[in-house]
Amino acid sequence: MNISSPSHIYPTFTKPEIVGYMSVDVSRQYHSDLSQLKYLTVIPNGRIALDLNYGIEKAVKRTTDNNNEQIVLLLKFLLDKRPALPTNSFEPMFITYRRTLISVMCSAFCNKDCLHIAATLYNNNVYLCSLETPQDVQKRLSRSLQEIKFCAWGYKFEQFMLSDLPNLKPDIDKPVIENEEFSIFYRAMFGKHNLLYGAQIDGLLATTENVSGPPKMANNEENINYLKNNEFIELKTNREICNRRQEQNFKKYKLLRCWCQCYLAGLKGLLVGFRNDDGIIQRTQWFDTEELVTYCKGEWSPQTALSFLDYFLSFVNNCFHSQTNNHGPVSLQLEVNGSDIKVTKKFNGTDILPDWYLQ
């Protein structure tokens, strides 16, 4: 099935509402707490020198690069917090991770990388899960030592910048544990589509003295109120920009994805650490989310990204239109290549929704 490119108007997107959270430990286990929440207490000014190689040999490497988790942790959150979610959260909606939505949005500008996405209809909700393509597998298996080091540098930059509490300094001597993360779950209306999605969050913005630590005797409601009353940020590293072409690529590709990340989670902004080829951060630059659009004007437009996401979600809805009364899981594999979308196969829904969730 193929449909031509979207031509409808710019869809509306309500402010994302925080409805939940989770921490993930070294073993990739789900925890219903704020234990992995980190804080950005200082935004460096001027020239700096942060060695991203410091202690890198002690890092506990990430174990989920092959996407074997799929949306398991998201499903654990849904089972754990369903009674605490707003009662209308389980009206027909798309349930997914932010990264899947971002991939679709970026596809509107680039047809180099084909996306494979599983869409599973169950109990009148549609679960979206990104799948590895053969090209993704090949890239992962053939990564050079330098590419692996670039990834490790990104985790180390986060450790340099983020602390465990607002009144503490970052601890750069402990091993970086790449499996650990903190995520927030959001509810939003996007055009006519109801969304519930999880987003990994780098840090809470705590550069002012009035930001307190998390509630000491916290229940779920207190934790959510604490998160709602604060702002969050994204961290990235990038090779120092030396010429106009590098700046254009930085804007066209990296900052497009960063804007999507910030916009979908309502983040305050983005802190970029610019490094040399030896892994030394020499300066940082702060971008407010709203400033990214102006800074990248002419390279991409938010309207095009959001319109294509709206088109994609409508396409998926239409594919399932005749099966809305089906109570068992039904899955389709979608291929997104640039602005072209097609269904490539239908398969068993339990490939994405395991028995422990369905039961």
DODREN-133560 format. One record per residue (C-alpha): y, x, z; residue number from 1; residue in one letter. Coordinates in Angstrom, 3 decimals. Layout:
N
north:Y&east:X&up:Z&i:NUM&aa:A
...
% end
This chain:
359
north:0.000&east:0.000&up:0.000&i:1&aa:M
north:3.395&east:1.435&up:-0.966&i:2&aa:N
north:6.877&east:0.096&up:-0.356&i:3&aa:I
north:10.089&east:1.420&up:-1.824&i:4&aa:S
north:12.744&east:3.104&up:0.311&i:5&aa:S
north:14.711&east:0.999&up:2.786&i:6&aa:P
north:18.001&east:-0.522&up:1.756&i:7&aa:S
north:18.936&east:-2.709&up:4.713&i:8&aa:H
north:21.904&east:-2.207&up:7.000&i:9&aa:I
north:22.252&east:0.068&up:10.008&i:10&aa:Y
north:20.149&east:-1.424&up:12.861&i:11&aa:P
north:21.472&east:-1.841&up:16.392&i:12&aa:T
north:19.946&east:0.157&up:19.243&i:13&aa:F
north:20.444&east:-0.929&up:22.837&i:14&aa:T
north:21.001&east:1.662&up:25.546&i:15&aa:K
north:17.534&east:2.869&up:26.625&i:16&aa:P
north:16.589&east:1.497&up:30.040&i:17&aa:E
north:14.552&east:3.709&up:32.388&i:18&aa:I
north:11.440&east:1.805&up:33.493&i:19&aa:V
north:9.205&east:4.599&up:34.783&i:20&aa:G
north:8.403&east:8.296&up:35.058&i:21&aa:Y
north:5.537&east:10.738&up:35.464&i:22&aa:M
north:4.846&east:14.350&up:36.377&i:23&aa:S
north:2.065&east:16.380&up:34.762&i:24&aa:V
north:0.508&east:19.316&up:36.619&i:25&aa:D
north:-1.088&east:22.588&up:35.562&i:26&aa:V
north:-4.356&east:20.777&up:34.761&i:27&aa:S
north:-2.558&east:18.126&up:32.676&i:28&aa:R
north:-3.208&east:15.492&up:35.321&i:29&aa:Q
north:-0.921&east:12.449&up:35.679&i:30&aa:Y
north:1.125&east:12.009&up:38.879&i:31&aa:H
north:3.357&east:9.064&up:39.694&i:32&aa:S
north:6.141&east:11.113&up:41.294&i:33&aa:D
north:9.171&east:13.332&up:40.577&i:34&aa:L
north:7.427&east:16.605&up:41.474&i:35&aa:S
north:8.034&east:18.198&up:38.060&i:36&aa:Q
north:11.670&east:17.111&up:37.715&i:37&aa:L
north:13.930&east:20.153&up:37.171&i:38&aa:K
north:17.694&east:20.645&up:37.510&i:39&aa:Y
north:20.324&east:22.416&up:35.432&i:40&aa:L
north:22.840&east:23.643&up:38.011&i:41&aa:T
north:24.897&east:26.088&up:35.905&i:42&aa:V
north:25.921&east:26.245&up:32.258&i:43&aa:I
north:26.608&east:29.935&up:31.514&i:44&aa:P
north:29.936&east:30.871&up:29.942&i:45&aa:N
north:30.569&east:33.888&up:27.719&i:46&aa:G
north:28.185&east:36.722&up:26.987&i:47&aa:R
north:24.950&east:36.915&up:28.969&i:48&aa:I
north:21.679&east:38.867&up:28.841&i:49&aa:A
north:18.487&east:36.979&up:29.686&i:50&aa:L
north:15.257&east:38.789&up:28.830&i:51&aa:D
north:12.766&east:36.128&up:27.755&i:52&aa:L
north:9.977&east:38.713&up:27.907&i:53&aa:N
north:10.331&east:39.045&up:31.684&i:54&aa:Y
north:7.004&east:38.145&up:33.314&i:55&aa:G
north:5.784&east:36.550&up:30.083&i:56&aa:I
north:2.326&east:38.107&up:30.480&i:57&aa:E
north:1.816&east:36.005&up:33.638&i:58&aa:K
north:2.371&east:32.688&up:31.849&i:59&aa:A
north:-0.302&east:29.999&up:32.142&i:60&aa:V
north:-0.638&east:28.938&up:28.526&i:61&aa:K
north:-0.538&east:25.355&up:27.292&i:62&aa:R
north:-3.934&east:23.811&up:26.606&i:63&aa:T
north:-3.031&east:20.764&up:24.485&i:64&aa:T
north:-1.711&east:22.263&up:21.252&i:65&aa:D
north:-4.452&east:20.547&up:19.254&i:66&aa:N
north:-3.191&east:17.047&up:20.210&i:67&aa:N
north:-6.472&east:16.233&up:21.970&i:68&aa:N
north:-4.563&east:14.183&up:24.544&i:69&aa:E
north:-3.136&east:11.788&up:21.970&i:70&aa:Q
north:-1.472&east:9.082&up:24.148&i:71&aa:I
north:-3.823&east:9.306&up:27.158&i:72&aa:V
north:-1.105&east:10.050&up:29.737&i:73&aa:L
north:1.037&east:7.218&up:28.405&i:74&aa:L
north:-1.908&east:4.845&up:28.838&i:75&aa:L
north:-2.450&east:6.084&up:32.412&i:76&aa:K
north:1.187&east:5.311&up:33.145&i:77&aa:F
north:0.807&east:1.789&up:31.743&i:78&aa:L
north:-2.256&east:1.090&up:33.891&i:79&aa:L
north:-0.613&east:2.572&up:36.971&i:80&aa:D
north:2.795&east:0.922&up:36.695&i:81&aa:K
north:2.143&east:-2.350&up:34.902&i:82&aa:R
north:2.819&east:-4.459&up:38.044&i:83&aa:P
north:6.128&east:-2.649&up:38.602&i:84&aa:A
north:7.398&east:-2.962&up:35.029&i:85&aa:L
north:9.731&east:-5.851&up:34.138&i:86&aa:P
north:7.678&east:-8.964&up:33.431&i:87&aa:T
north:8.895&east:-9.134&up:29.840&i:88&aa:N
north:7.867&east:-5.514&up:29.146&i:89&aa:S
north:4.578&east:-6.762&up:27.787&i:90&aa:F
north:5.970&east:-9.029&up:25.133&i:91&aa:E
north:5.023&east:-7.840&up:21.629&i:92&aa:P
north:6.294&east:-4.284&up:21.394&i:93&aa:M
north:5.729&east:-0.819&up:19.990&i:94&aa:F
north:4.312&east:1.545&up:22.604&i:95&aa:I
north:4.460&east:5.263&up:21.834&i:96&aa:T
north:5.968&east:8.657&up:22.609&i:97&aa:Y
north:9.480&east:9.592&up:21.563&i:98&aa:R
north:8.126&east:12.485&up:19.480&i:99&aa:R
north:6.430&east:10.051&up:17.080&i:100&aa:T
north:9.665&east:8.120&up:16.580&i:101&aa:L
north:11.524&east:11.407&up:16.022&i:102&aa:I
north:9.064&east:12.560&up:13.380&i:103&aa:S
north:9.601&east:9.339&up:11.449&i:104&aa:V
north:13.392&east:9.619&up:11.715&i:105&aa:M
north:13.382&east:13.211&up:10.446&i:106&aa:C
north:11.069&east:12.303&up:7.582&i:107&aa:S
north:13.936&east:10.404&up:5.974&i:108&aa:A
north:15.543&east:13.776&up:5.136&i:109&aa:F
north:12.565&east:15.977&up:4.389&i:110&aa:C
north:9.404&east:15.351&up:2.377&i:111&aa:N
north:7.873&east:18.813&up:2.868&i:112&aa:K
north:5.639&east:17.737&up:5.748&i:113&aa:D
north:3.491&east:14.623&up:5.434&i:114&aa:C
north:3.030&east:12.649&up:8.663&i:115&aa:L
north:-0.180&east:10.940&up:9.739&i:116&aa:H
north:0.310&east:8.217&up:12.345&i:117&aa:I
north:-2.263&east:5.866&up:13.840&i:118&aa:A
north:-1.075&east:2.325&up:14.568&i:119&aa:A
north:-3.351&east:0.235&up:16.799&i:120&aa:T
north:-2.860&east:-3.477&up:17.400&i:121&aa:L
north:-4.181&east:-4.673&up:20.752&i:122&aa:Y
north:-3.178&east:-7.731&up:22.791&i:123&aa:N
north:-0.234&east:-8.280&up:20.465&i:124&aa:N
north:1.214&east:-4.788&up:21.131&i:125&aa:N
north:1.219&east:-1.933&up:18.627&i:126&aa:V
north:0.396&east:1.554&up:19.903&i:127&aa:Y
north:1.624&east:4.433&up:17.740&i:128&aa:L
north:0.052&east:7.889&up:17.937&i:129&aa:C
north:0.844&east:10.981&up:15.870&i:130&aa:S
north:-2.207&east:12.633&up:14.310&i:131&aa:L
north:-2.719&east:16.169&up:13.132&i:132&aa:E
north:-2.845&east:16.571&up:9.370&i:133&aa:T
north:-5.045&east:19.235&up:7.757&i:134&aa:P
north:-1.838&east:21.181&up:7.152&i:135&aa:Q
north:-0.960&east:20.934&up:10.865&i:136&aa:D
north:-4.372&east:22.300&up:11.819&i:137&aa:V
north:-4.032&east:25.175&up:9.379&i:138&aa:Q
north:-0.572&east:26.057&up:10.703&i:139&aa:K
north:-1.776&east:25.991&up:14.299&i:140&aa:R
north:-4.825&east:28.132&up:13.643&i:141&aa:L
north:-2.915&east:30.659&up:11.564&i:142&aa:S
north:0.069&east:31.149&up:13.873&i:143&aa:R
north:1.138&east:34.761&up:14.088&i:144&aa:S
north:1.567&east:36.612&up:17.379&i:145&aa:L
north:5.298&east:36.486&up:16.771&i:146&aa:Q
north:5.258&east:32.680&up:16.383&i:147&aa:E
north:3.258&east:32.357&up:19.605&i:148&aa:I
north:5.827&east:34.576&up:21.314&i:149&aa:K
north:8.694&east:32.376&up:20.047&i:150&aa:F
north:7.055&east:29.389&up:21.745&i:151&aa:C
north:6.592&east:31.323&up:24.998&i:152&aa:A
north:10.254&east:32.350&up:24.895&i:153&aa:W
north:11.264&east:28.687&up:24.822&i:154&aa:G
north:9.353&east:27.981&up:28.036&i:155&aa:Y
north:10.827&east:31.102&up:29.672&i:156&aa:K
north:14.367&east:30.030&up:28.759&i:157&aa:F
north:13.759&east:26.752&up:30.562&i:158&aa:E
north:12.656&east:28.697&up:33.642&i:159&aa:Q
north:15.817&east:30.837&up:33.495&i:160&aa:F
north:18.005&east:27.724&up:33.351&i:161&aa:M
north:16.254&east:25.168&up:35.586&i:162&aa:L
north:15.685&east:25.001&up:39.336&i:163&aa:S
north:13.385&east:22.875&up:41.505&i:164&aa:D
north:16.307&east:21.327&up:43.446&i:165&aa:L
north:20.067&east:21.029&up:42.880&i:166&aa:P
north:20.856&east:23.504&up:45.695&i:167&aa:N
north:18.386&east:26.178&up:44.559&i:168&aa:L
north:18.609&east:28.947&up:42.000&i:169&aa:K
north:15.998&east:29.196&up:39.238&i:170&aa:P
north:12.943&east:31.227&up:40.226&i:171&aa:D
north:12.179&east:33.504&up:37.272&i:172&aa:I
north:9.532&east:35.544&up:39.100&i:173&aa:D
north:6.839&east:32.885&up:39.313&i:174&aa:K
north:4.499&east:32.410&up:36.349&i:175&aa:P
north:5.633&east:29.950&up:33.691&i:176&aa:V
north:3.128&east:27.073&up:33.645&i:177&aa:I
north:3.358&east:25.608&up:30.157&i:178&aa:E
north:1.180&east:22.585&up:30.951&i:179&aa:N
north:3.622&east:21.201&up:33.514&i:180&aa:E
north:6.165&east:18.607&up:32.440&i:181&aa:E
north:8.252&east:15.675&up:33.565&i:182&aa:F
north:8.632&east:12.523&up:31.485&i:183&aa:S
north:10.692&east:9.360&up:31.661&i:184&aa:I
north:9.619&east:6.052&up:30.129&i:185&aa:F
north:12.216&east:3.911&up:28.394&i:186&aa:Y
north:12.529&east:0.340&up:27.232&i:187&aa:R
north:14.885&east:-0.469&up:24.345&i:188&aa:A
north:15.567&east:-3.051&up:21.672&i:189&aa:M
north:15.937&east:-1.478&up:18.253&i:190&aa:F
north:17.018&east:-4.036&up:15.696&i:191&aa:G
north:14.376&east:-6.746&up:16.084&i:192&aa:K
north:11.818&east:-4.319&up:17.500&i:193&aa:H
north:10.870&east:-4.081&up:21.160&i:194&aa:N
north:10.115&east:-0.468&up:22.177&i:195&aa:L
north:8.461&east:1.181&up:25.174&i:196&aa:L
north:8.205&east:4.954&up:24.860&i:197&aa:Y
north:7.778&east:8.093&up:26.925&i:198&aa:G
north:9.959&east:11.177&up:26.545&i:199&aa:A
north:9.487&east:14.617&up:28.045&i:200&aa:Q
north:12.692&east:15.577&up:29.870&i:201&aa:I
north:13.816&east:19.184&up:30.286&i:202&aa:D
north:16.261&east:18.775&up:33.148&i:203&aa:G
north:18.667&east:16.680&up:35.195&i:204&aa:L
north:22.318&east:17.699&up:34.872&i:205&aa:L
north:23.363&east:18.926&up:38.338&i:206&aa:A
north:26.439&east:21.049&up:37.641&i:207&aa:T
north:28.602&east:19.100&up:40.095&i:208&aa:T
north:28.303&east:19.063&up:43.886&i:209&aa:E
north:27.801&east:15.306&up:44.104&i:210&aa:N
north:24.299&east:15.468&up:42.595&i:211&aa:V
north:21.721&east:15.138&up:45.355&i:212&aa:S
north:18.025&east:15.899&up:45.355&i:213&aa:G
north:15.399&east:13.190&up:44.850&i:214&aa:P
north:14.858&east:10.529&up:47.559&i:215&aa:P
north:12.829&east:11.982&up:50.446&i:216&aa:K
north:11.007&east:8.774&up:51.358&i:217&aa:M
north:10.853&east:7.436&up:47.841&i:218&aa:A
north:9.144&east:4.384&up:46.461&i:219&aa:N
north:9.022&east:3.526&up:42.785&i:220&aa:N
north:12.232&east:1.484&up:42.820&i:221&aa:E
north:14.208&east:4.193&up:44.643&i:222&aa:E
north:12.998&east:6.859&up:42.242&i:223&aa:N
north:13.984&east:4.774&up:39.211&i:224&aa:I
north:17.435&east:4.094&up:40.684&i:225&aa:N
north:17.841&east:7.824&up:41.322&i:226&aa:Y
north:17.009&east:8.589&up:37.691&i:227&aa:L
north:19.290&east:5.827&up:36.403&i:228&aa:K
north:22.218&east:7.231&up:38.398&i:229&aa:N
north:21.993&east:10.707&up:36.861&i:230&aa:N
north:22.237&east:12.329&up:33.419&i:231&aa:E
north:19.711&east:14.489&up:31.607&i:232&aa:F
north:19.790&east:17.341&up:29.119&i:233&aa:I
north:17.735&east:19.094&up:26.464&i:234&aa:E
north:17.216&east:22.886&up:26.262&i:235&aa:L
north:16.479&east:24.876&up:23.108&i:236&aa:K
north:16.392&east:28.485&up:21.967&i:237&aa:T
north:17.427&east:29.652&up:18.529&i:238&aa:N
north:17.779&east:32.964&up:16.757&i:239&aa:R
north:21.386&east:34.126&up:16.717&i:240&aa:E
north:23.140&east:32.792&up:13.616&i:241&aa:I
north:24.397&east:35.595&up:11.386&i:242&aa:C
north:25.305&east:33.906&up:8.113&i:243&aa:N
north:26.280&east:30.597&up:6.564&i:244&aa:R
north:22.793&east:29.771&up:5.301&i:245&aa:R
north:21.293&east:30.196&up:8.783&i:246&aa:Q
north:23.983&east:27.932&up:10.216&i:247&aa:E
north:23.275&east:25.307&up:7.557&i:248&aa:Q
north:19.535&east:25.357&up:8.326&i:249&aa:N
north:20.273&east:25.172&up:12.054&i:250&aa:F
north:22.334&east:22.043&up:11.523&i:251&aa:K
north:20.121&east:20.473&up:8.875&i:252&aa:K
north:16.766&east:20.809&up:10.636&i:253&aa:Y
north:16.938&east:21.844&up:14.276&i:254&aa:K
north:19.997&east:19.878&up:15.330&i:255&aa:L
north:18.777&east:16.780&up:13.469&i:256&aa:L
north:15.651&east:16.759&up:15.619&i:257&aa:R
north:17.689&east:17.580&up:18.729&i:258&aa:C
north:20.062&east:14.699&up:18.077&i:259&aa:W
north:17.112&east:12.323&up:17.710&i:260&aa:C
north:15.699&east:13.587&up:21.022&i:261&aa:Q
north:19.008&east:13.122&up:22.821&i:262&aa:C
north:19.866&east:9.774&up:21.253&i:263&aa:Y
north:16.549&east:8.052&up:21.936&i:264&aa:L
north:16.596&east:9.098&up:25.604&i:265&aa:A
north:20.325&east:8.642&up:26.171&i:266&aa:G
north:20.722&east:12.323&up:27.098&i:267&aa:L
north:24.114&east:13.814&up:27.929&i:268&aa:K
north:23.671&east:16.750&up:25.607&i:269&aa:G
north:21.954&east:19.920&up:24.500&i:270&aa:L
north:22.162&east:23.527&up:25.753&i:271&aa:L
north:21.137&east:26.123&up:23.164&i:272&aa:V
north:20.344&east:29.715&up:24.094&i:273&aa:G
north:20.908&east:32.072&up:21.167&i:274&aa:F
north:18.583&east:35.097&up:21.191&i:275&aa:R
north:18.133&east:38.275&up:19.226&i:276&aa:N
north:14.855&east:39.417&up:17.657&i:277&aa:D
north:13.842&east:41.140&up:20.884&i:278&aa:D
north:13.961&east:37.909&up:22.893&i:279&aa:G
north:17.261&east:38.532&up:24.666&i:280&aa:I
north:19.485&east:35.467&up:25.122&i:281&aa:I
north:23.002&east:36.738&up:24.454&i:282&aa:Q
north:24.986&east:33.526&up:24.658&i:283&aa:R
north:24.592&east:29.808&up:25.205&i:284&aa:T
north:26.365&east:26.889&up:23.589&i:285&aa:Q
north:26.653&east:23.346&up:24.891&i:286&aa:W
north:26.641&east:20.342&up:22.544&i:287&aa:F
north:27.447&east:16.830&up:23.726&i:288&aa:D
north:25.132&east:14.350&up:22.004&i:289&aa:T
north:28.075&east:12.610&up:20.356&i:290&aa:E
north:29.472&east:15.927&up:19.108&i:291&aa:E
north:26.250&east:16.779&up:17.261&i:292&aa:L
north:26.913&east:14.133&up:14.615&i:293&aa:V
north:30.387&east:15.510&up:13.847&i:294&aa:T
north:29.215&east:19.127&up:13.973&i:295&aa:Y
north:26.442&east:18.402&up:11.448&i:296&aa:C
north:28.457&east:16.114&up:9.175&i:297&aa:K
north:27.302&east:16.396&up:5.598&i:298&aa:G
north:23.806&east:17.633&up:6.484&i:299&aa:E
north:22.371&east:14.324&up:7.742&i:300&aa:W
north:23.529&east:10.960&up:9.017&i:301&aa:S
north:22.338&east:9.019&up:12.083&i:302&aa:P
north:22.488&east:5.801&up:10.064&i:303&aa:Q
north:19.893&east:7.075&up:7.587&i:304&aa:T
north:17.570&east:8.266&up:10.376&i:305&aa:A
north:17.738&east:4.995&up:12.296&i:306&aa:L
north:17.484&east:2.832&up:9.191&i:307&aa:S
north:14.301&east:4.588&up:8.140&i:308&aa:F
north:12.785&east:4.201&up:11.607&i:309&aa:L
north:13.595&east:0.482&up:11.451&i:310&aa:D
north:11.989&east:0.315&up:8.006&i:311&aa:Y
north:8.862&east:2.102&up:9.270&i:312&aa:F
north:8.438&east:-0.238&up:12.251&i:313&aa:L
north:8.924&east:-3.274&up:10.018&i:314&aa:S
north:6.322&east:-1.894&up:7.605&i:315&aa:F
north:3.789&east:-1.540&up:10.447&i:316&aa:V
north:4.568&east:-5.048&up:11.679&i:317&aa:N
north:3.967&east:-6.448&up:8.225&i:318&aa:N
north:0.622&east:-4.651&up:7.979&i:319&aa:C
north:-0.565&east:-6.399&up:11.142&i:320&aa:F
north:1.062&east:-9.739&up:10.409&i:321&aa:H
north:-2.202&east:-11.475&up:9.491&i:322&aa:S
north:-3.988&east:-10.117&up:12.559&i:323&aa:Q
north:-1.652&east:-11.074&up:15.406&i:324&aa:T
north:-4.294&east:-13.378&up:16.924&i:325&aa:N
north:-6.964&east:-10.677&up:17.001&i:326&aa:N
north:-7.802&east:-9.706&up:20.609&i:327&aa:H
north:-9.781&east:-6.555&up:19.793&i:328&aa:G
north:-8.123&east:-3.281&up:18.820&i:329&aa:P
north:-7.498&east:-2.824&up:15.102&i:330&aa:V
north:-6.204&east:0.509&up:13.830&i:331&aa:S
north:-4.604&east:1.706&up:10.625&i:332&aa:L
north:-3.800&east:5.243&up:9.578&i:333&aa:Q
north:-0.379&east:5.557&up:7.998&i:334&aa:L
north:0.875&east:8.352&up:5.822&i:335&aa:E
north:4.598&east:9.014&up:5.768&i:336&aa:V
north:5.750&east:11.361&up:3.038&i:337&aa:N
north:9.505&east:11.552&up:2.872&i:338&aa:G
north:10.692&east:7.960&up:2.542&i:339&aa:S
north:7.340&east:6.754&up:1.186&i:340&aa:D
north:4.857&east:5.003&up:3.517&i:341&aa:I
north:1.313&east:3.949&up:2.755&i:342&aa:K
north:-1.821&east:2.858&up:4.614&i:343&aa:V
north:-4.655&east:5.311&up:4.001&i:344&aa:T
north:-7.464&east:3.757&up:6.035&i:345&aa:K
north:-8.530&east:1.242&up:8.649&i:346&aa:K
north:-10.656&east:2.470&up:11.544&i:347&aa:F
north:-12.025&east:1.718&up:15.021&i:348&aa:N
north:-9.207&east:1.043&up:17.493&i:349&aa:G
north:-11.085&east:2.741&up:20.330&i:350&aa:T
north:-10.334&east:6.092&up:18.683&i:351&aa:D
north:-6.821&east:5.752&up:20.117&i:352&aa:I
north:-7.341&east:3.290&up:22.994&i:353&aa:L
north:-10.317&east:4.503&up:25.070&i:354&aa:P
north:-12.760&east:2.153&up:26.764&i:355&aa:D
north:-11.337&east:2.842&up:30.234&i:356&aa:W
north:-8.016&east:1.436&up:29.037&i:357&aa:Y
north:-9.424&east:-1.523&up:27.136&i:358&aa:L
north:-11.584&east:-2.566&up:30.099&i:359&aa:Q
% end
